[in-house]
Amino acid sequence: MTVLNCTRLSDLFAALLAAIASMASATAVAEIGTELRGEITAEASWYPSGAAHTGQQDSFLHFETRPELVVYGDDAETLIQPRISGGTSGDASIDFREAHVTARLGDADILVGNTILFWGKVESYNPVDVVNSKDFSRGLMRSEKLGAPMLRLSWPVGPGQLDLLAIDFAENIYPGLSSRERLGLRIAKGETFSGGAERDDVASAVRWSGYFGDVDLGISWFRGTGNEPRLLQQVDGSMKPDYSRITQAGIDIQYLHGDSALKAELVRRSGQYDRLGAMKSYRASVIGVEHNLYDIMDSGRDILLIGEYAHDSRNGMSHSGFQNDLTIGARWLWNDVEDTEMLGLLTRDLDNGAQTLTVSIDRRIADQVTFEASARLPARYHHDPNSAALKNDSAIIAALTYGF
């Protein structure tokens, strides 16, 4: 079993954590409360096409539990949410998605520990979202965020909130040899650093987010070790992640107009390796529109239409693959007591014709049990240099989740 480090914060972070814990312990015993909740998920996945690489399997079972403990008082709160997972796709593991203390200090809020943040507005690809590293252990197309060790200070500024962050580095987790959705060569454990990055690098970030009438605006700046490394081939034939230090300025914006929403994310990043491992500054953007059709044919159901376009100034050298891509789709909301929802998205690379069709459904089948099923169908991936290794990885996935 692999146990991932909860945090590698500096002595300053540890001192702040101790100070906040001391404040919480000073609260009267009668004012302390606790809550315990969580989820347990069982998932089965099947890949109908034959494996492209030696050692890959065609089906997997995965089990995961995410208990969550909250301890709260008048001035501070502690949240602990480990993720304990295992199955046939790789080693069992334990990591902490959330493990932090928050407190109110005058007009400011302070958070110390592991947490997951989301920056962005669009559906298909979020270039502004750079804080959390990724867990790719079940495949390069199935990433989950890892908790990021950080110190965050927040307070109201104008019609919004200003966040100042110091973020410790956490490495990505990559799929093993039996997994689908992986490269042909094994990705070795461990990592290297270049371009000014260091293992003990603490990133700094600033984000202001707020509202101006119908406009939801976020402005962000990040400098530190990025979570999108290049992969360097080793003498044994394996690949090893090599992380660089990036600087990124970003804007994410949403404008509501009647039943429609206009969305965009725009970034400028330096220090990033491109698809071939060269370091080059670039600009990337995703613009989109969503339009809600209410009560279709008096059925009580709604359809949300989605259209997005992604562009990268590096064109075919983009490391993300979203250099000239169009996404269209729809979300069907049944508005029933079972919270039934269906989503269909088609993303097409306008340069080489590679495309991915994703269809999913979520539905509550009992008070505490939900069912989710999805199908992902790639096509013409052999034309796309970023995705060619995944050309056989069509997937059908079903999961049951029990909440307690």
TORKOL-4160 file (C-alpha; in steps of 0.2 Angstrom, whole numbers, padded with zeros to 4 digits, m for minus):
404
<pt num="1" X="0000" Y="0000" Z="0000"/>
<pt num="2" X="0006" Y="0017" Z="m0004"/>
<pt num="3" X="0003" Y="0031" Z="0009"/>
<pt num="4" X="0005" Y="0048" Z="0002"/>
<pt num="5" X="0011" Y="0062" Z="0013"/>
<pt num="6" X="m0002" Y="0073" Z="0020"/>
<pt num="7" X="0009" Y="0089" Z="0019"/>
<pt num="8" X="0026" Y="0095" Z="0018"/>
<pt num="9" X="0023" Y="0113" Z="0025"/>
<pt num="10" X="0037" Y="0123" Z="0031"/>
<pt num="11" X="0041" Y="0128" Z="0049"/>
<pt num="12" X="0031" Y="0144" Z="0047"/>
<pt num="13" X="0015" Y="0134" Z="0041"/>
<pt num="14" X="0017" Y="0122" Z="0056"/>
<pt num="15" X="0018" Y="0136" Z="0068"/>
<pt num="16" X="0003" Y="0144" Z="0061"/>
<pt num="17" X="m0006" Y="0127" Z="0062"/>
<pt num="18" X="m0001" Y="0126" Z="0080"/>
<pt num="19" X="m0007" Y="0143" Z="0084"/>
<pt num="20" X="m0024" Y="0140" Z="0076"/>
<pt num="21" X="m0026" Y="0124" Z="0085"/>
<pt num="22" X="m0022" Y="0133" Z="0101"/>
<pt num="23" X="m0036" Y="0145" Z="0098"/>
<pt num="24" X="m0049" Y="0131" Z="0094"/>
<pt num="25" X="m0044" Y="0122" Z="0110"/>
<pt num="26" X="m0047" Y="0138" Z="0120"/>
<pt num="27" X="m0065" Y="0138" Z="0115"/>
<pt num="28" X="m0077" Y="0132" Z="0129"/>
<pt num="29" X="m0080" Y="0113" Z="0128"/>
<pt num="30" X="m0099" Y="0116" Z="0127"/>
<pt num="31" X="m0096" Y="0125" Z="0110"/>
<pt num="32" X="m0086" Y="0111" Z="0102"/>
<pt num="33" X="m0096" Y="0100" Z="0089"/>
<pt num="34" X="m0092" Y="0086" Z="0077"/>
<pt num="35" X="m0099" Y="0079" Z="0061"/>
<pt num="36" X="m0095" Y="0062" Z="0053"/>
<pt num="37" X="m0100" Y="0059" Z="0035"/>
<pt num="38" X="m0093" Y="0051" Z="0019"/>
<pt num="39" X="m0095" Y="0041" Z="0004"/>
<pt num="40" X="m0090" Y="0023" Z="m0002"/>
<pt num="41" X="m0089" Y="0020" Z="m0020"/>
<pt num="42" X="m0088" Y="0003" Z="m0030"/>
<pt num="43" X="m0083" Y="0005" Z="m0049"/>
<pt num="44" X="m0082" Y="m0006" Z="m0063"/>
<pt num="45" X="m0074" Y="m0001" Z="m0080"/>
<pt num="46" X="m0072" Y="m0011" Z="m0096"/>
<pt num="47" X="m0062" Y="m0007" Z="m0112"/>
<pt num="48" X="m0070" Y="m0016" Z="m0127"/>
<pt num="49" X="m0055" Y="m0013" Z="m0139"/>
<pt num="50" X="m0039" Y="m0023" Z="m0138"/>
<pt num="51" X="m0025" Y="m0016" Z="m0128"/>
<pt num="52" X="m0012" Y="m0006" Z="m0137"/>
<pt num="53" X="0003" Y="m0009" Z="m0125"/>
<pt num="54" X="0010" Y="m0024" Z="m0117"/>
<pt num="55" X="0003" Y="m0028" Z="m0100"/>
<pt num="56" X="m0013" Y="m0018" Z="m0101"/>
<pt num="57" X="m0029" Y="m0026" Z="m0095"/>
<pt num="58" X="m0047" Y="m0025" Z="m0102"/>
<pt num="59" X="m0057" Y="m0023" Z="m0086"/>
<pt num="60" X="m0055" Y="m0016" Z="m0069"/>
<pt num="61" X="m0063" Y="m0015" Z="m0052"/>
<pt num="62" X="m0060" Y="0000" Z="m0040"/>
<pt num="63" X="m0066" Y="0003" Z="m0022"/>
<pt num="64" X="m0064" Y="0019" Z="m0013"/>
<pt num="65" X="m0070" Y="0027" Z="0003"/>
<pt num="66" X="m0069" Y="0045" Z="0008"/>
<pt num="67" X="m0074" Y="0047" Z="0026"/>
<pt num="68" X="m0075" Y="0065" Z="0032"/>
<pt num="69" X="m0073" Y="0072" Z="0050"/>
<pt num="70" X="m0077" Y="0090" Z="0054"/>
<pt num="71" X="m0073" Y="0097" Z="0072"/>
<pt num="72" X="m0079" Y="0115" Z="0074"/>
<pt num="73" X="m0080" Y="0128" Z="0087"/>
<pt num="74" X="m0084" Y="0147" Z="0088"/>
<pt num="75" X="m0068" Y="0153" Z="0080"/>
<pt num="76" X="m0060" Y="0138" Z="0071"/>
<pt num="77" X="m0064" Y="0122" Z="0061"/>
<pt num="78" X="m0055" Y="0106" Z="0057"/>
<pt num="79" X="m0059" Y="0096" Z="0042"/>
<pt num="80" X="m0051" Y="0079" Z="0038"/>
<pt num="81" X="m0055" Y="0069" Z="0023"/>
<pt num="82" X="m0044" Y="0055" Z="0018"/>
<pt num="83" X="m0046" Y="0045" Z="0002"/>
<pt num="84" X="m0043" Y="0026" Z="0004"/>
<pt num="85" X="m0043" Y="0017" Z="m0012"/>
<pt num="86" X="m0038" Y="0001" Z="m0020"/>
<pt num="87" X="m0043" Y="m0011" Z="m0034"/>
<pt num="88" X="m0036" Y="m0021" Z="m0049"/>
<pt num="89" X="m0029" Y="m0006" Z="m0058"/>
<pt num="90" X="m0014" Y="m0003" Z="m0046"/>
<pt num="91" X="m0007" Y="m0002" Z="m0029"/>
<pt num="92" X="m0019" Y="0003" Z="m0014"/>
<pt num="93" X="m0016" Y="0020" Z="m0008"/>
<pt num="94" X="m0021" Y="0033" Z="0005"/>
<pt num="95" X="m0020" Y="0052" Z="0003"/>
<pt num="96" X="m0028" Y="0067" Z="0011"/>
<pt num="97" X="m0039" Y="0077" Z="m0001"/>
<pt num="98" X="m0044" Y="0088" Z="0014"/>
<pt num="99" X="m0034" Y="0090" Z="0030"/>
<pt num="100" X="m0034" Y="0108" Z="0036"/>
<pt num="101" X="m0039" Y="0120" Z="0050"/>
<pt num="102" X="m0048" Y="0136" Z="0046"/>
<pt num="103" X="m0051" Y="0151" Z="0057"/>
<pt num="104" X="m0059" Y="0168" Z="0057"/>
<pt num="105" X="m0047" Y="0182" Z="0062"/>
<pt num="106" X="m0056" Y="0199" Z="0061"/>
<pt num="107" X="m0062" Y="0201" Z="0043"/>
<pt num="108" X="m0050" Y="0188" Z="0037"/>
<pt num="109" X="m0051" Y="0169" Z="0035"/>
<pt num="110" X="m0035" Y="0158" Z="0036"/>
<pt num="111" X="m0033" Y="0140" Z="0031"/>
<pt num="112" X="m0018" Y="0129" Z="0034"/>
<pt num="113" X="m0016" Y="0111" Z="0027"/>
<pt num="114" X="m0022" Y="0101" Z="0012"/>
<pt num="115" X="m0036" Y="0107" Z="0002"/>
<pt num="116" X="m0043" Y="0106" Z="m0016"/>
<pt num="117" X="m0047" Y="0122" Z="m0025"/>
<pt num="118" X="m0055" Y="0125" Z="m0042"/>
<pt num="119" X="m0052" Y="0140" Z="m0053"/>
<pt num="120" X="m0062" Y="0142" Z="m0069"/>
<pt num="121" X="m0079" Y="0143" Z="m0078"/>
<pt num="122" X="m0079" Y="0132" Z="m0093"/>
<pt num="123" X="m0084" Y="0114" Z="m0095"/>
<pt num="124" X="m0071" Y="0106" Z="m0107"/>
<pt num="125" X="m0054" Y="0112" Z="m0101"/>
<pt num="126" X="m0048" Y="0124" Z="m0088"/>
<pt num="127" X="m0032" Y="0133" Z="m0092"/>
<pt num="128" X="m0033" Y="0144" Z="m0076"/>
<pt num="129" X="m0034" Y="0130" Z="m0064"/>
<pt num="130" X="m0016" Y="0127" Z="m0059"/>
<pt num="131" X="m0015" Y="0124" Z="m0040"/>
<pt num="132" X="m0018" Y="0105" Z="m0037"/>
<pt num="133" X="m0008" Y="0091" Z="m0044"/>
<pt num="134" X="m0017" Y="0076" Z="m0052"/>
<pt num="135" X="m0019" Y="0058" Z="m0048"/>
<pt num="136" X="m0019" Y="0049" Z="m0065"/>
<pt num="137" X="m0017" Y="0031" Z="m0057"/>
<pt num="138" X="m0033" Y="0025" Z="m0066"/>
<pt num="139" X="m0028" Y="0033" Z="m0083"/>
<pt num="140" X="m0022" Y="0049" Z="m0091"/>
<pt num="141" X="m0040" Y="0053" Z="m0096"/>
<pt num="142" X="m0047" Y="0051" Z="m0079"/>
<pt num="143" X="m0038" Y="0063" Z="m0068"/>
<pt num="144" X="m0043" Y="0067" Z="m0050"/>
<pt num="145" X="m0036" Y="0082" Z="m0040"/>
<pt num="146" X="m0024" Y="0078" Z="m0026"/>
<pt num="147" X="m0025" Y="0089" Z="m0010"/>
<pt num="148" X="m0012" Y="0103" Z="m0011"/>
<pt num="149" X="m0003" Y="0108" Z="0005"/>
<pt num="150" X="m0005" Y="0127" Z="0007"/>
<pt num="151" X="m0008" Y="0142" Z="0018"/>
<pt num="152" X="m0022" Y="0153" Z="0012"/>
<pt num="153" X="m0027" Y="0170" Z="0018"/>
<pt num="154" X="m0044" Y="0177" Z="0012"/>
<pt num="155" X="m0053" Y="0194" Z="0016"/>
<pt num="156" X="m0066" Y="0204" Z="0007"/>
<pt num="157" X="m0060" Y="0217" Z="m0006"/>
<pt num="158" X="m0073" Y="0227" Z="m0015"/>
<pt num="159" X="m0087" Y="0217" Z="m0022"/>
<pt num="160" X="m0077" Y="0201" Z="m0020"/>
<pt num="161" X="m0064" Y="0191" Z="m0011"/>
<pt num="162" X="m0045" Y="0192" Z="m0011"/>
<pt num="163" X="m0035" Y="0176" Z="m0008"/>
<pt num="164" X="m0016" Y="0175" Z="m0005"/>
<pt num="165" X="m0009" Y="0158" Z="m0006"/>
<pt num="166" X="0008" Y="0149" Z="m0002"/>
<pt num="167" X="0007" Y="0132" Z="m0009"/>
<pt num="168" X="0019" Y="0117" Z="m0006"/>
<pt num="169" X="0023" Y="0106" Z="m0021"/>
<pt num="170" X="0015" Y="0089" Z="m0023"/>
<pt num="171" X="0020" Y="0077" Z="m0038"/>
<pt num="172" X="0007" Y="0069" Z="m0049"/>
<pt num="173" X="0003" Y="0051" Z="m0049"/>
<pt num="174" X="0004" Y="0041" Z="m0065"/>
<pt num="175" X="m0004" Y="0025" Z="m0071"/>
<pt num="176" X="0004" Y="0008" Z="m0069"/>
<pt num="177" X="0008" Y="m0005" Z="m0083"/>
<pt num="178" X="m0008" Y="m0014" Z="m0081"/>
<pt num="179" X="m0019" Y="0002" Z="m0083"/>
<pt num="180" X="m0027" Y="0008" Z="m0099"/>
<pt num="181" X="m0025" Y="0026" Z="m0104"/>
<pt num="182" X="m0007" Y="0026" Z="m0102"/>
<pt num="183" X="0009" Y="0029" Z="m0113"/>
<pt num="184" X="0018" Y="0015" Z="m0121"/>
<pt num="185" X="0033" Y="0017" Z="m0110"/>
<pt num="186" X="0032" Y="0015" Z="m0091"/>
<pt num="187" X="0033" Y="0031" Z="m0081"/>
<pt num="188" X="0045" Y="0028" Z="m0067"/>
<pt num="189" X="0042" Y="0033" Z="m0049"/>
<pt num="190" X="0051" Y="0049" Z="m0043"/>
<pt num="191" X="0054" Y="0065" Z="m0052"/>
<pt num="192" X="0067" Y="0078" Z="m0057"/>
<pt num="193" X="0066" Y="0097" Z="m0058"/>
<pt num="194" X="0073" Y="0110" Z="m0070"/>
<pt num="195" X="0069" Y="0128" Z="m0076"/>
<pt num="196" X="0071" Y="0135" Z="m0059"/>
<pt num="197" X="0060" Y="0122" Z="m0050"/>
<pt num="198" X="0065" Y="0113" Z="m0034"/>
<pt num="199" X="0058" Y="0100" Z="m0023"/>
<pt num="200" X="0055" Y="0111" Z="m0009"/>
<pt num="201" X="0048" Y="0125" Z="m0019"/>
<pt num="202" X="0034" Y="0134" Z="m0011"/>
<pt num="203" X="0023" Y="0142" Z="m0025"/>
<pt num="204" X="0014" Y="0159" Z="m0022"/>
<pt num="205" X="m0003" Y="0164" Z="m0029"/>
<pt num="206" X="m0015" Y="0178" Z="m0029"/>
<pt num="207" X="m0033" Y="0177" Z="m0034"/>
<pt num="208" X="m0047" Y="0190" Z="m0033"/>
<pt num="209" X="m0065" Y="0184" Z="m0037"/>
<pt num="210" X="m0081" Y="0193" Z="m0036"/>
<pt num="211" X="m0097" Y="0199" Z="m0045"/>
<pt num="212" X="m0102" Y="0215" Z="m0054"/>
<pt num="213" X="m0120" Y="0213" Z="m0058"/>
<pt num="214" X="m0122" Y="0199" Z="m0070"/>
<pt num="215" X="m0103" Y="0197" Z="m0072"/>
<pt num="216" X="m0093" Y="0184" Z="m0062"/>
<pt num="217" X="m0075" Y="0188" Z="m0063"/>
<pt num="218" X="m0059" Y="0180" Z="m0057"/>
<pt num="219" X="m0041" Y="0187" Z="m0059"/>
<pt num="220" X="m0027" Y="0176" Z="m0054"/>
<pt num="221" X="m0008" Y="0175" Z="m0054"/>
<pt num="222" X="0003" Y="0160" Z="m0050"/>
<pt num="223" X="0022" Y="0157" Z="m0048"/>
<pt num="224" X="0029" Y="0140" Z="m0043"/>
<pt num="225" X="0032" Y="0122" Z="m0049"/>
<pt num="226" X="0019" Y="0118" Z="m0061"/>
<pt num="227" X="0009" Y="0102" Z="m0062"/>
<pt num="228" X="0012" Y="0098" Z="m0080"/>
<pt num="229" X="0029" Y="0091" Z="m0082"/>
<pt num="230" X="0038" Y="0085" Z="m0098"/>
<pt num="231" X="0043" Y="0066" Z="m0098"/>
<pt num="232" X="0061" Y="0062" Z="m0100"/>
<pt num="233" X="0066" Y="0045" Z="m0107"/>
<pt num="234" X="0079" Y="0036" Z="m0095"/>
<pt num="235" X="0092" Y="0024" Z="m0099"/>
<pt num="236" X="0081" Y="0009" Z="m0094"/>
<pt num="237" X="0068" Y="0014" Z="m0107"/>
<pt num="238" X="0056" Y="0022" Z="m0094"/>
<pt num="239" X="0050" Y="0040" Z="m0093"/>
<pt num="240" X="0052" Y="0051" Z="m0078"/>
<pt num="241" X="0042" Y="0067" Z="m0075"/>
<pt num="242" X="0053" Y="0083" Z="m0075"/>
<pt num="243" X="0044" Y="0098" Z="m0067"/>
<pt num="244" X="0048" Y="0116" Z="m0071"/>
<pt num="245" X="0044" Y="0133" Z="m0063"/>
<pt num="246" X="0030" Y="0142" Z="m0071"/>
<pt num="247" X="0023" Y="0160" Z="m0070"/>
<pt num="248" X="0005" Y="0162" Z="m0075"/>
<pt num="249" X="m0008" Y="0176" Z="m0076"/>
<pt num="250" X="m0026" Y="0171" Z="m0079"/>
<pt num="251" X="m0043" Y="0178" Z="m0081"/>
<pt num="252" X="m0060" Y="0168" Z="m0080"/>
<pt num="253" X="m0076" Y="0177" Z="m0083"/>
<pt num="254" X="m0094" Y="0173" Z="m0084"/>
<pt num="255" X="m0108" Y="0184" Z="m0090"/>
<pt num="256" X="m0127" Y="0180" Z="m0088"/>
<pt num="257" X="m0139" Y="0186" Z="m0100"/>
<pt num="258" X="m0157" Y="0180" Z="m0099"/>
<pt num="259" X="m0156" Y="0161" Z="m0101"/>
<pt num="260" X="m0138" Y="0161" Z="m0108"/>
<pt num="261" X="m0121" Y="0162" Z="m0100"/>
<pt num="262" X="m0105" Y="0168" Z="m0109"/>
<pt num="263" X="m0089" Y="0161" Z="m0102"/>
<pt num="264" X="m0071" Y="0163" Z="m0105"/>
<pt num="265" X="m0054" Y="0158" Z="m0098"/>
<pt num="266" X="m0038" Y="0166" Z="m0104"/>
<pt num="267" X="m0020" Y="0164" Z="m0098"/>
<pt num="268" X="m0002" Y="0169" Z="m0102"/>
<pt num="269" X="0011" Y="0156" Z="m0095"/>
<pt num="270" X="0030" Y="0156" Z="m0096"/>
<pt num="271" X="0042" Y="0142" Z="m0090"/>
<pt num="272" X="0031" Y="0128" Z="m0097"/>
<pt num="273" X="0038" Y="0114" Z="m0108"/>
<pt num="274" X="0029" Y="0111" Z="m0124"/>
<pt num="275" X="0024" Y="0094" Z="m0132"/>
<pt num="276" X="0042" Y="0091" Z="m0138"/>
<pt num="277" X="0050" Y="0097" Z="m0121"/>
<pt num="278" X="0055" Y="0115" Z="m0127"/>
<pt num="279" X="0052" Y="0129" Z="m0115"/>
<pt num="280" X="0041" Y="0143" Z="m0122"/>
<pt num="281" X="0029" Y="0156" Z="m0116"/>
<pt num="282" X="0012" Y="0155" Z="m0123"/>
<pt num="283" X="m0006" Y="0161" Z="m0122"/>
<pt num="284" X="m0021" Y="0150" Z="m0121"/>
<pt num="285" X="m0040" Y="0153" Z="m0120"/>
<pt num="286" X="m0056" Y="0144" Z="m0120"/>
<pt num="287" X="m0072" Y="0154" Z="m0124"/>
<pt num="288" X="m0090" Y="0146" Z="m0123"/>
<pt num="289" X="m0108" Y="0149" Z="m0122"/>
<pt num="290" X="m0122" Y="0140" Z="m0112"/>
<pt num="291" X="m0140" Y="0142" Z="m0116"/>
<pt num="292" X="m0154" Y="0134" Z="m0105"/>
<pt num="293" X="m0170" Y="0128" Z="m0113"/>
<pt num="294" X="m0183" Y="0126" Z="m0099"/>
<pt num="295" X="m0198" Y="0114" Z="m0097"/>
<pt num="296" X="m0195" Y="0106" Z="m0114"/>
<pt num="297" X="m0212" Y="0101" Z="m0121"/>
<pt num="298" X="m0220" Y="0104" Z="m0104"/>
<pt num="299" X="m0211" Y="0089" Z="m0098"/>
<pt num="300" X="m0203" Y="0098" Z="m0083"/>
<pt num="301" X="m0186" Y="0094" Z="m0089"/>
<pt num="302" X="m0172" Y="0107" Z="m0094"/>
<pt num="303" X="m0159" Y="0105" Z="m0107"/>
<pt num="304" X="m0143" Y="0116" Z="m0106"/>
<pt num="305" X="m0134" Y="0118" Z="m0123"/>
<pt num="306" X="m0115" Y="0119" Z="m0122"/>
<pt num="307" X="m0103" Y="0126" Z="m0135"/>
<pt num="308" X="m0084" Y="0130" Z="m0132"/>
<pt num="309" X="m0068" Y="0133" Z="m0142"/>
<pt num="310" X="m0050" Y="0131" Z="m0136"/>
<pt num="311" X="m0035" Y="0140" Z="m0143"/>
<pt num="312" X="m0016" Y="0139" Z="m0139"/>
<pt num="313" X="m0004" Y="0151" Z="m0147"/>
<pt num="314" X="0009" Y="0136" Z="m0149"/>
<pt num="315" X="m0003" Y="0127" Z="m0161"/>
<pt num="316" X="0003" Y="0109" Z="m0163"/>
<pt num="317" X="0016" Y="0111" Z="m0150"/>
<pt num="318" X="0003" Y="0113" Z="m0136"/>
<pt num="319" X="0007" Y="0101" Z="m0122"/>
<pt num="320" X="m0012" Y="0100" Z="m0117"/>
<pt num="321" X="m0018" Y="0095" Z="m0134"/>
<pt num="322" X="m0031" Y="0109" Z="m0133"/>
<pt num="323" X="m0024" Y="0120" Z="m0147"/>
<pt num="324" X="m0038" Y="0122" Z="m0159"/>
<pt num="325" X="m0053" Y="0112" Z="m0152"/>
<pt num="326" X="m0071" Y="0113" Z="m0153"/>
<pt num="327" X="m0083" Y="0106" Z="m0139"/>
<pt num="328" X="m0102" Y="0104" Z="m0141"/>
<pt num="329" X="m0114" Y="0096" Z="m0130"/>
<pt num="330" X="m0129" Y="0096" Z="m0119"/>
<pt num="331" X="m0134" Y="0093" Z="m0101"/>
<pt num="332" X="m0152" Y="0086" Z="m0098"/>
<pt num="333" X="m0159" Y="0089" Z="m0081"/>
<pt num="334" X="m0174" Y="0079" Z="m0077"/>
<pt num="335" X="m0179" Y="0089" Z="m0061"/>
<pt num="336" X="m0185" Y="0073" Z="m0053"/>
<pt num="337" X="m0184" Y="0067" Z="m0035"/>
<pt num="338" X="m0170" Y="0055" Z="m0041"/>
<pt num="339" X="m0159" Y="0070" Z="m0047"/>
<pt num="340" X="m0157" Y="0062" Z="m0064"/>
<pt num="341" X="m0145" Y="0071" Z="m0075"/>
<pt num="342" X="m0137" Y="0066" Z="m0092"/>
<pt num="343" X="m0123" Y="0074" Z="m0101"/>
<pt num="344" X="m0116" Y="0072" Z="m0119"/>
<pt num="345" X="m0100" Y="0081" Z="m0125"/>
<pt num="346" X="m0091" Y="0079" Z="m0141"/>
<pt num="347" X="m0074" Y="0087" Z="m0142"/>
<pt num="348" X="m0065" Y="0088" Z="m0159"/>
<pt num="349" X="m0047" Y="0094" Z="m0164"/>
<pt num="350" X="m0050" Y="0105" Z="m0179"/>
<pt num="351" X="m0032" Y="0102" Z="m0184"/>
<pt num="352" X="m0031" Y="0083" Z="m0186"/>
<pt num="353" X="m0049" Y="0077" Z="m0184"/>
<pt num="354" X="m0046" Y="0067" Z="m0167"/>
<pt num="355" X="m0062" Y="0068" Z="m0157"/>
<pt num="356" X="m0069" Y="0061" Z="m0141"/>
<pt num="357" X="m0088" Y="0058" Z="m0137"/>
<pt num="358" X="m0093" Y="0056" Z="m0119"/>
<pt num="359" X="m0110" Y="0052" Z="m0113"/>
<pt num="360" X="m0114" Y="0050" Z="m0094"/>
<pt num="361" X="m0129" Y="0048" Z="m0083"/>
<pt num="362" X="m0131" Y="0051" Z="m0064"/>
<pt num="363" X="m0146" Y="0045" Z="m0054"/>
<pt num="364" X="m0151" Y="0042" Z="m0036"/>
<pt num="365" X="m0158" Y="0025" Z="m0034"/>
<pt num="366" X="m0161" Y="0026" Z="m0015"/>
<pt num="367" X="m0160" Y="0039" Z="m0001"/>
<pt num="368" X="m0141" Y="0036" Z="0001"/>
<pt num="369" X="m0136" Y="0027" Z="m0015"/>
<pt num="370" X="m0132" Y="0035" Z="m0032"/>
<pt num="371" X="m0128" Y="0027" Z="m0049"/>
<pt num="372" X="m0117" Y="0034" Z="m0062"/>
<pt num="373" X="m0113" Y="0027" Z="m0079"/>
<pt num="374" X="m0102" Y="0034" Z="m0093"/>
<pt num="375" X="m0095" Y="0029" Z="m0110"/>
<pt num="376" X="m0080" Y="0038" Z="m0118"/>
<pt num="377" X="m0077" Y="0034" Z="m0136"/>
<pt num="378" X="m0061" Y="0041" Z="m0144"/>
<pt num="379" X="m0060" Y="0042" Z="m0163"/>
<pt num="380" X="m0045" Y="0045" Z="m0175"/>
<pt num="381" X="m0033" Y="0047" Z="m0160"/>
<pt num="382" X="m0019" Y="0040" Z="m0171"/>
<pt num="383" X="m0019" Y="0057" Z="m0180"/>
<pt num="384" X="m0016" Y="0067" Z="m0164"/>
<pt num="385" X="0002" Y="0067" Z="m0157"/>
<pt num="386" X="m0004" Y="0071" Z="m0139"/>
<pt num="387" X="m0016" Y="0056" Z="m0139"/>
<pt num="388" X="m0010" Y="0043" Z="m0151"/>
<pt num="389" X="m0005" Y="0031" Z="m0137"/>
<pt num="390" X="m0023" Y="0031" Z="m0131"/>
<pt num="391" X="m0031" Y="0027" Z="m0148"/>
<pt num="392" X="m0038" Y="0010" Z="m0141"/>
<pt num="393" X="m0045" Y="0016" Z="m0125"/>
<pt num="394" X="m0064" Y="0017" Z="m0127"/>
<pt num="395" X="m0071" Y="0015" Z="m0110"/>
<pt num="396" X="m0088" Y="0010" Z="m0102"/>
<pt num="397" X="m0088" Y="0014" Z="m0083"/>
<pt num="398" X="m0102" Y="0011" Z="m0070"/>
<pt num="399" X="m0101" Y="0016" Z="m0051"/>
<pt num="400" X="m0112" Y="0014" Z="m0036"/>
<pt num="401" X="m0109" Y="0027" Z="m0022"/>
<pt num="402" X="m0116" Y="0025" Z="m0004"/>
<pt num="403" X="m0116" Y="0041" Z="0006"/>
<pt num="404" X="m0117" Y="0040" Z="0025"/>
